[in-house]
Amino acid sequence: MSKMNYRLTTVERAYQLAESGEFANVGEIKRRLTTEGYSDVQGQLYGSTITSALKKLCDKARAGMPADIPVEKDADAV
């Protein structure tokens, strides 16, 4: 039996990443997708509806994370 290689679409992978809790925002997800070799990431994830949905998933996933996970600090913070 041959095994078919299946790759998630850009949008499917973006949702998967958002739900992982590893990403604080959509920009981080877009960078990861580009690193993973997905093309037209900006075009696929363009628009307020999908951006808002992904951001909500990121927030929800991170809300359950332990407090000791590092958060990127503001460059102006001392």
Secondary structure, DSSP 8 states (H G I E B T S, - for coil): ---------HHHHHHHHHHHT--SSHHHHHHHHHHTT-SSHHHHT-SHHHHHHHHHHHHHHHHTS-TTS-----TT--
